[in-house]
Amino acid sequence: MIIRKEGSLLPQNPPDTLASKPLSTPKISFPRRPAGTLYRGREGMWSWVMHRITGVAIYFFLLVHILDTSLVRLSPESYNAVISSYKTPIMGLGEIALVAAIGLHALNGLRIILIDFWSVGTKHQRLMFYIVIGLWIVLLAGFVPRQLMHIFGGAA
């Protein structure tokens, strides 16, 4: 719209344009509760991280297991030496870590299957994460004391 003012033509700004509004500085807001990482991950991210770490650890265990088992064909004496080195307390604690990794990886794998194939799996993925952690702790509570007794001589 053009308005004639004192002999000149001036454009009039409609009231809803940016030129008619005062400029304001943008407000930067911080998250209310940081979740501990740059990604602000929650149960889903930590489940993914733990699944990858346990998977890689199990892979390397299987690689070492295949290599040391293959020694039996090359040199039975070398095989016996390697197996005797596995009977130390440090390797016994490593067996606890291995069982913990396998248990968590297996239970979380079942959780992933439920998320993928159950129609409400994504809705309940957080609850299933805590169920997996609970079951994992219960299973470890049954294994770890017996293994510690075996490692440190409490039982044969």
mmCIF file of the C-alpha atoms, coordinates in Angstrom:
data_MODEL
# 
_entry.id   MODEL 
# 
loop_
_atom_site.group_PDB 
_atom_site.id 
_atom_site.type_symbol 
_atom_site.label_atom_id 
_atom_site.label_alt_id 
_atom_site.label_comp_id 
_atom_site.label_asym_id 
_atom_site.label_entity_id 
_atom_site.label_seq_id 
_atom_site.pdbx_PDB_ins_code 
_atom_site.Cartn_x 
_atom_site.Cartn_y 
_atom_site.Cartn_z 
_atom_site.occupancy 
_atom_site.B_iso_or_equiv 
_atom_site.pdbx_formal_charge 
_atom_site.auth_seq_id 
_atom_site.auth_comp_id 
_atom_site.auth_asym_id 
_atom_site.auth_atom_id 
_atom_site.pdbx_PDB_model_num 
ATOM 1   C CA . MET A 1 1   ? 0.000  0.000   0.000  1.00 0.00 ? 1   MET A CA 1 
ATOM 2   C CA . ILE A 1 2   ? 1.340  3.416   -0.837 1.00 0.00 ? 2   ILE A CA 1 
ATOM 3   C CA . ILE A 1 3   ? 0.432  6.545   1.115  1.00 0.00 ? 3   ILE A CA 1 
ATOM 4   C CA . ARG A 1 4   ? 0.837  10.063  -0.173 1.00 0.00 ? 4   ARG A CA 1 
ATOM 5   C CA . LYS A 1 5   ? 2.490  12.178  2.474  1.00 0.00 ? 5   LYS A CA 1 
ATOM 6   C CA . GLU A 1 6   ? 3.456  15.795  1.862  1.00 0.00 ? 6   GLU A CA 1 
ATOM 7   C CA . GLY A 1 7   ? 3.645  15.401  -1.853 1.00 0.00 ? 7   GLY A CA 1 
ATOM 8   C CA . SER A 1 8   ? 5.711  12.153  -1.920 1.00 0.00 ? 8   SER A CA 1 
ATOM 9   C CA . LEU A 1 9   ? 4.865  8.521   -2.251 1.00 0.00 ? 9   LEU A CA 1 
ATOM 10  C CA . LEU A 1 10  ? 6.006  6.416   0.727  1.00 0.00 ? 10  LEU A CA 1 
ATOM 11  C CA . PRO A 1 11  ? 5.473  2.704   1.180  1.00 0.00 ? 11  PRO A CA 1 
ATOM 12  C CA . GLN A 1 12  ? 3.678  1.786   4.384  1.00 0.00 ? 12  GLN A CA 1 
ATOM 13  C CA . ASN A 1 13  ? 4.844  -1.301  6.312  1.00 0.00 ? 13  ASN A CA 1 
ATOM 14  C CA . PRO A 1 14  ? 2.008  -3.574  7.248  1.00 0.00 ? 14  PRO A CA 1 
ATOM 15  C CA . PRO A 1 15  ? 1.908  -4.135  11.013 1.00 0.00 ? 15  PRO A CA 1 
ATOM 16  C CA . ASP A 1 16  ? 2.756  -7.847  10.725 1.00 0.00 ? 16  ASP A CA 1 
ATOM 17  C CA . THR A 1 17  ? 6.184  -7.511  9.087  1.00 0.00 ? 17  THR A CA 1 
ATOM 18  C CA . LEU A 1 18  ? 9.555  -7.933  10.780 1.00 0.00 ? 18  LEU A CA 1 
ATOM 19  C CA . ALA A 1 19  ? 10.316 -4.243  10.346 1.00 0.00 ? 19  ALA A CA 1 
ATOM 20  C CA . SER A 1 20  ? 7.416  -3.356  12.631 1.00 0.00 ? 20  SER A CA 1 
ATOM 21  C CA . LYS A 1 21  ? 8.598  -5.639  15.454 1.00 0.00 ? 21  LYS A CA 1 
ATOM 22  C CA . PRO A 1 22  ? 11.447 -4.772  17.818 1.00 0.00 ? 22  PRO A CA 1 
ATOM 23  C CA . LEU A 1 23  ? 14.516 -6.975  17.637 1.00 0.00 ? 23  LEU A CA 1 
ATOM 24  C CA . SER A 1 24  ? 15.080 -9.334  20.553 1.00 0.00 ? 24  SER A CA 1 
ATOM 25  C CA . THR A 1 25  ? 18.127 -11.355 21.450 1.00 0.00 ? 25  THR A CA 1 
ATOM 26  C CA . PRO A 1 26  ? 17.708 -15.121 21.223 1.00 0.00 ? 26  PRO A CA 1 
ATOM 27  C CA . LYS A 1 27  ? 17.751 -16.984 24.515 1.00 0.00 ? 27  LYS A CA 1 
ATOM 28  C CA . ILE A 1 28  ? 20.070 -19.930 24.921 1.00 0.00 ? 28  ILE A CA 1 
ATOM 29  C CA . SER A 1 29  ? 18.691 -22.597 27.182 1.00 0.00 ? 29  SER A CA 1 
ATOM 30  C CA . PHE A 1 30  ? 20.647 -25.458 28.635 1.00 0.00 ? 30  PHE A CA 1 
ATOM 31  C CA . PRO A 1 31  ? 19.199 -28.927 29.096 1.00 0.00 ? 31  PRO A CA 1 
ATOM 32  C CA . ARG A 1 32  ? 17.440 -29.389 32.388 1.00 0.00 ? 32  ARG A CA 1 
ATOM 33  C CA . ARG A 1 33  ? 19.198 -32.611 33.214 1.00 0.00 ? 33  ARG A CA 1 
ATOM 34  C CA . PRO A 1 34  ? 22.374 -33.586 31.381 1.00 0.00 ? 34  PRO A CA 1 
ATOM 35  C CA . ALA A 1 35  ? 22.471 -37.326 30.866 1.00 0.00 ? 35  ALA A CA 1 
ATOM 36  C CA . GLY A 1 36  ? 26.227 -37.660 31.200 1.00 0.00 ? 36  GLY A CA 1 
ATOM 37  C CA . THR A 1 37  ? 27.397 -37.632 27.614 1.00 0.00 ? 37  THR A CA 1 
ATOM 38  C CA . LEU A 1 38  ? 27.587 -35.390 24.622 1.00 0.00 ? 38  LEU A CA 1 
ATOM 39  C CA . TYR A 1 39  ? 24.788 -37.416 23.049 1.00 0.00 ? 39  TYR A CA 1 
ATOM 40  C CA . ARG A 1 40  ? 22.575 -37.120 26.124 1.00 0.00 ? 40  ARG A CA 1 
ATOM 41  C CA . GLY A 1 41  ? 21.869 -40.792 25.774 1.00 0.00 ? 41  GLY A CA 1 
ATOM 42  C CA . ARG A 1 42  ? 19.519 -42.765 27.886 1.00 0.00 ? 42  ARG A CA 1 
ATOM 43  C CA . GLU A 1 43  ? 18.828 -46.450 28.244 1.00 0.00 ? 43  GLU A CA 1 
ATOM 44  C CA . GLY A 1 44  ? 18.725 -47.105 24.514 1.00 0.00 ? 44  GLY A CA 1 
ATOM 45  C CA . MET A 1 45  ? 22.153 -45.603 23.875 1.00 0.00 ? 45  MET A CA 1 
ATOM 46  C CA . TRP A 1 46  ? 23.771 -47.331 26.864 1.00 0.00 ? 46  TRP A CA 1 
ATOM 47  C CA . SER A 1 47  ? 22.225 -50.613 25.785 1.00 0.00 ? 47  SER A CA 1 
ATOM 48  C CA . TRP A 1 48  ? 23.702 -50.126 22.305 1.00 0.00 ? 48  TRP A CA 1 
ATOM 49  C CA . VAL A 1 49  ? 27.140 -49.287 23.742 1.00 0.00 ? 49  VAL A CA 1 
ATOM 50  C CA . MET A 1 50  ? 27.145 -52.289 26.098 1.00 0.00 ? 50  MET A CA 1 
ATOM 51  C CA . HIS A 1 51  ? 25.977 -54.603 23.303 1.00 0.00 ? 51  HIS A CA 1 
ATOM 52  C CA . ARG A 1 52  ? 28.834 -53.489 21.045 1.00 0.00 ? 52  ARG A CA 1 
ATOM 53  C CA . ILE A 1 53  ? 31.485 -53.713 23.771 1.00 0.00 ? 53  ILE A CA 1 
ATOM 54  C CA . THR A 1 54  ? 30.390 -57.179 24.900 1.00 0.00 ? 54  THR A CA 1 
ATOM 55  C CA . GLY A 1 55  ? 30.174 -58.343 21.281 1.00 0.00 ? 55  GLY A CA 1 
ATOM 56  C CA . VAL A 1 56  ? 33.722 -57.250 20.535 1.00 0.00 ? 56  VAL A CA 1 
ATOM 57  C CA . ALA A 1 57  ? 35.003 -58.803 23.777 1.00 0.00 ? 57  ALA A CA 1 
ATOM 58  C CA . ILE A 1 58  ? 33.299 -62.123 22.973 1.00 0.00 ? 58  ILE A CA 1 
ATOM 59  C CA . TYR A 1 59  ? 34.719 -62.013 19.451 1.00 0.00 ? 59  TYR A CA 1 
ATOM 60  C CA . PHE A 1 60  ? 38.281 -61.625 20.752 1.00 0.00 ? 60  PHE A CA 1 
ATOM 61  C CA . PHE A 1 61  ? 37.748 -64.393 23.293 1.00 0.00 ? 61  PHE A CA 1 
ATOM 62  C CA . LEU A 1 62  ? 36.592 -66.717 20.513 1.00 0.00 ? 62  LEU A CA 1 
ATOM 63  C CA . LEU A 1 63  ? 39.614 -65.764 18.413 1.00 0.00 ? 63  LEU A CA 1 
ATOM 64  C CA . VAL A 1 64  ? 42.017 -66.597 21.261 1.00 0.00 ? 64  VAL A CA 1 
ATOM 65  C CA . HIS A 1 65  ? 40.066 -69.761 22.065 1.00 0.00 ? 65  HIS A CA 1 
ATOM 66  C CA . ILE A 1 66  ? 40.342 -71.020 18.490 1.00 0.00 ? 66  ILE A CA 1 
ATOM 67  C CA . LEU A 1 67  ? 44.063 -70.220 18.390 1.00 0.00 ? 67  LEU A CA 1 
ATOM 68  C CA . ASP A 1 68  ? 44.883 -71.952 21.675 1.00 0.00 ? 68  ASP A CA 1 
ATOM 69  C CA . THR A 1 69  ? 42.737 -74.974 20.817 1.00 0.00 ? 69  THR A CA 1 
ATOM 70  C CA . SER A 1 70  ? 44.521 -75.307 17.492 1.00 0.00 ? 70  SER A CA 1 
ATOM 71  C CA . LEU A 1 71  ? 47.774 -75.780 19.409 1.00 0.00 ? 71  LEU A CA 1 
ATOM 72  C CA . VAL A 1 72  ? 46.698 -79.319 20.295 1.00 0.00 ? 72  VAL A CA 1 
ATOM 73  C CA . ARG A 1 73  ? 47.403 -80.458 16.730 1.00 0.00 ? 73  ARG A CA 1 
ATOM 74  C CA . LEU A 1 74  ? 50.695 -78.589 16.446 1.00 0.00 ? 74  LEU A CA 1 
ATOM 75  C CA . SER A 1 75  ? 52.234 -79.350 19.814 1.00 0.00 ? 75  SER A CA 1 
ATOM 76  C CA . PRO A 1 76  ? 50.387 -81.026 22.697 1.00 0.00 ? 76  PRO A CA 1 
ATOM 77  C CA . GLU A 1 77  ? 53.079 -79.798 25.104 1.00 0.00 ? 77  GLU A CA 1 
ATOM 78  C CA . SER A 1 78  ? 52.468 -76.180 24.091 1.00 0.00 ? 78  SER A CA 1 
ATOM 79  C CA . TYR A 1 79  ? 48.738 -76.718 24.439 1.00 0.00 ? 79  TYR A CA 1 
ATOM 80  C CA . ASN A 1 80  ? 49.201 -78.083 27.966 1.00 0.00 ? 80  ASN A CA 1 
ATOM 81  C CA . ALA A 1 81  ? 51.408 -75.100 28.864 1.00 0.00 ? 81  ALA A CA 1 
ATOM 82  C CA . VAL A 1 82  ? 48.790 -72.629 27.626 1.00 0.00 ? 82  VAL A CA 1 
ATOM 83  C CA . ILE A 1 83  ? 45.976 -74.431 29.434 1.00 0.00 ? 83  ILE A CA 1 
ATOM 84  C CA . SER A 1 84  ? 47.972 -74.481 32.678 1.00 0.00 ? 84  SER A CA 1 
ATOM 85  C CA . SER A 1 85  ? 48.459 -70.716 32.397 1.00 0.00 ? 85  SER A CA 1 
ATOM 86  C CA . TYR A 1 86  ? 44.669 -70.376 32.302 1.00 0.00 ? 86  TYR A CA 1 
ATOM 87  C CA . LYS A 1 87  ? 44.404 -71.890 35.781 1.00 0.00 ? 87  LYS A CA 1 
ATOM 88  C CA . THR A 1 88  ? 45.589 -68.714 37.513 1.00 0.00 ? 88  THR A CA 1 
ATOM 89  C CA . PRO A 1 89  ? 43.362 -66.455 39.665 1.00 0.00 ? 89  PRO A CA 1 
ATOM 90  C CA . ILE A 1 90  ? 43.628 -63.632 37.128 1.00 0.00 ? 90  ILE A CA 1 
ATOM 91  C CA . MET A 1 91  ? 42.248 -65.866 34.395 1.00 0.00 ? 91  MET A CA 1 
ATOM 92  C CA . GLY A 1 92  ? 39.534 -67.021 36.804 1.00 0.00 ? 92  GLY A CA 1 
ATOM 93  C CA . LEU A 1 93  ? 38.455 -63.401 37.197 1.00 0.00 ? 93  LEU A CA 1 
ATOM 94  C CA . GLY A 1 94  ? 38.623 -63.121 33.414 1.00 0.00 ? 94  GLY A CA 1 
ATOM 95  C CA . GLU A 1 95  ? 36.179 -66.034 33.233 1.00 0.00 ? 95  GLU A CA 1 
ATOM 96  C CA . ILE A 1 96  ? 33.778 -64.057 35.415 1.00 0.00 ? 96  ILE A CA 1 
ATOM 97  C CA . ALA A 1 97  ? 34.083 -61.117 33.014 1.00 0.00 ? 97  ALA A CA 1 
ATOM 98  C CA . LEU A 1 98  ? 33.514 -63.468 30.076 1.00 0.00 ? 98  LEU A CA 1 
ATOM 99  C CA . VAL A 1 99  ? 30.372 -64.985 31.599 1.00 0.00 ? 99  VAL A CA 1 
ATOM 100 C CA . ALA A 1 100 ? 29.125 -61.484 32.463 1.00 0.00 ? 100 ALA A CA 1 
ATOM 101 C CA . ALA A 1 101 ? 29.711 -60.308 28.885 1.00 0.00 ? 101 ALA A CA 1 
ATOM 102 C CA . ILE A 1 102 ? 28.025 -63.363 27.358 1.00 0.00 ? 102 ILE A CA 1 
ATOM 103 C CA . GLY A 1 103 ? 25.049 -63.073 29.702 1.00 0.00 ? 103 GLY A CA 1 
ATOM 104 C CA . LEU A 1 104 ? 24.521 -59.373 29.050 1.00 0.00 ? 104 LEU A CA 1 
ATOM 105 C CA . HIS A 1 105 ? 24.996 -59.788 25.302 1.00 0.00 ? 105 HIS A CA 1 
ATOM 106 C CA . ALA A 1 106 ? 22.510 -62.679 25.164 1.00 0.00 ? 106 ALA A CA 1 
ATOM 107 C CA . LEU A 1 107 ? 19.826 -60.988 27.275 1.00 0.00 ? 107 LEU A CA 1 
ATOM 108 C CA . ASN A 1 108 ? 20.187 -57.704 25.418 1.00 0.00 ? 108 ASN A CA 1 
ATOM 109 C CA . GLY A 1 109 ? 19.992 -59.605 22.131 1.00 0.00 ? 109 GLY A CA 1 
ATOM 110 C CA . LEU A 1 110 ? 16.630 -61.015 23.222 1.00 0.00 ? 110 LEU A CA 1 
ATOM 111 C CA . ARG A 1 111 ? 15.546 -57.471 24.098 1.00 0.00 ? 111 ARG A CA 1 
ATOM 112 C CA . ILE A 1 112 ? 16.543 -56.284 20.626 1.00 0.00 ? 112 ILE A CA 1 
ATOM 113 C CA . ILE A 1 113 ? 14.546 -59.122 19.045 1.00 0.00 ? 113 ILE A CA 1 
ATOM 114 C CA . LEU A 1 114 ? 11.495 -58.081 21.082 1.00 0.00 ? 114 LEU A CA 1 
ATOM 115 C CA . ILE A 1 115 ? 11.920 -54.449 20.052 1.00 0.00 ? 115 ILE A CA 1 
ATOM 116 C CA . ASP A 1 116 ? 12.160 -55.458 16.383 1.00 0.00 ? 116 ASP A CA 1 
ATOM 117 C CA . PHE A 1 117 ? 9.372  -58.036 16.201 1.00 0.00 ? 117 PHE A CA 1 
ATOM 118 C CA . TRP A 1 118 ? 6.907  -57.142 18.971 1.00 0.00 ? 118 TRP A CA 1 
ATOM 119 C CA . SER A 1 119 ? 4.401  -54.486 17.929 1.00 0.00 ? 119 SER A CA 1 
ATOM 120 C CA . VAL A 1 120 ? 4.776  -52.532 21.180 1.00 0.00 ? 120 VAL A CA 1 
ATOM 121 C CA . GLY A 1 121 ? 8.470  -53.308 21.657 1.00 0.00 ? 121 GLY A CA 1 
ATOM 122 C CA . THR A 1 122 ? 9.662  -49.770 21.064 1.00 0.00 ? 122 THR A CA 1 
ATOM 123 C CA . LYS A 1 123 ? 7.116  -48.437 23.527 1.00 0.00 ? 123 LYS A CA 1 
ATOM 124 C CA . HIS A 1 124 ? 8.437  -50.716 26.276 1.00 0.00 ? 124 HIS A CA 1 
ATOM 125 C CA . GLN A 1 125 ? 12.153 -50.683 25.380 1.00 0.00 ? 125 GLN A CA 1 
ATOM 126 C CA . ARG A 1 126 ? 13.134 -48.735 28.506 1.00 0.00 ? 126 ARG A CA 1 
ATOM 127 C CA . LEU A 1 127 ? 11.319 -51.165 30.811 1.00 0.00 ? 127 LEU A CA 1 
ATOM 128 C CA . MET A 1 128 ? 12.861 -54.101 28.953 1.00 0.00 ? 128 MET A CA 1 
ATOM 129 C CA . PHE A 1 129 ? 16.329 -52.556 29.482 1.00 0.00 ? 129 PHE A CA 1 
ATOM 130 C CA . TYR A 1 130 ? 15.824 -52.574 33.248 1.00 0.00 ? 130 TYR A CA 1 
ATOM 131 C CA . ILE A 1 131 ? 14.426 -56.116 33.126 1.00 0.00 ? 131 ILE A CA 1 
ATOM 132 C CA . VAL A 1 132 ? 17.551 -57.228 31.230 1.00 0.00 ? 132 VAL A CA 1 
ATOM 133 C CA . ILE A 1 133 ? 19.823 -55.577 33.804 1.00 0.00 ? 133 ILE A CA 1 
ATOM 134 C CA . GLY A 1 134 ? 17.838 -57.162 36.649 1.00 0.00 ? 134 GLY A CA 1 
ATOM 135 C CA . LEU A 1 135 ? 17.962 -60.652 35.133 1.00 0.00 ? 135 LEU A CA 1 
ATOM 136 C CA . TRP A 1 136 ? 21.663 -60.225 34.385 1.00 0.00 ? 136 TRP A CA 1 
ATOM 137 C CA . ILE A 1 137 ? 22.401 -59.311 38.009 1.00 0.00 ? 137 ILE A CA 1 
ATOM 138 C CA . VAL A 1 138 ? 20.363 -62.275 39.284 1.00 0.00 ? 138 VAL A CA 1 
ATOM 139 C CA . LEU A 1 139 ? 22.197 -64.653 36.955 1.00 0.00 ? 139 LEU A CA 1 
ATOM 140 C CA . LEU A 1 140 ? 25.581 -63.253 37.969 1.00 0.00 ? 140 LEU A CA 1 
ATOM 141 C CA . ALA A 1 141 ? 24.620 -63.494 41.652 1.00 0.00 ? 141 ALA A CA 1 
ATOM 142 C CA . GLY A 1 142 ? 24.245 -67.234 41.132 1.00 0.00 ? 142 GLY A CA 1 
ATOM 143 C CA . PHE A 1 143 ? 27.522 -67.646 39.245 1.00 0.00 ? 143 PHE A CA 1 
ATOM 144 C CA . VAL A 1 144 ? 30.040 -65.242 40.769 1.00 0.00 ? 144 VAL A CA 1 
ATOM 145 C CA . PRO A 1 145 ? 30.142 -66.599 44.365 1.00 0.00 ? 145 PRO A CA 1 
ATOM 146 C CA . ARG A 1 146 ? 30.643 -70.161 43.173 1.00 0.00 ? 146 ARG A CA 1 
ATOM 147 C CA . GLN A 1 147 ? 33.337 -69.073 40.720 1.00 0.00 ? 147 GLN A CA 1 
ATOM 148 C CA . LEU A 1 148 ? 35.128 -67.037 43.387 1.00 0.00 ? 148 LEU A CA 1 
ATOM 149 C CA . MET A 1 149 ? 35.118 -70.076 45.684 1.00 0.00 ? 149 MET A CA 1 
ATOM 150 C CA . HIS A 1 150 ? 36.573 -72.130 42.853 1.00 0.00 ? 150 HIS A CA 1 
ATOM 151 C CA . ILE A 1 151 ? 39.248 -69.523 42.060 1.00 0.00 ? 151 ILE A CA 1 
ATOM 152 C CA . PHE A 1 152 ? 40.392 -68.904 45.612 1.00 0.00 ? 152 PHE A CA 1 
ATOM 153 C CA . GLY A 1 153 ? 40.138 -72.455 46.940 1.00 0.00 ? 153 GLY A CA 1 
ATOM 154 C CA . GLY A 1 154 ? 36.828 -72.452 48.792 1.00 0.00 ? 154 GLY A CA 1 
ATOM 155 C CA . ALA A 1 155 ? 35.496 -75.385 46.768 1.00 0.00 ? 155 ALA A CA 1 
ATOM 156 C CA . ALA A 1 156 ? 36.877 -77.950 44.396 1.00 0.00 ? 156 ALA A CA 1 
# 
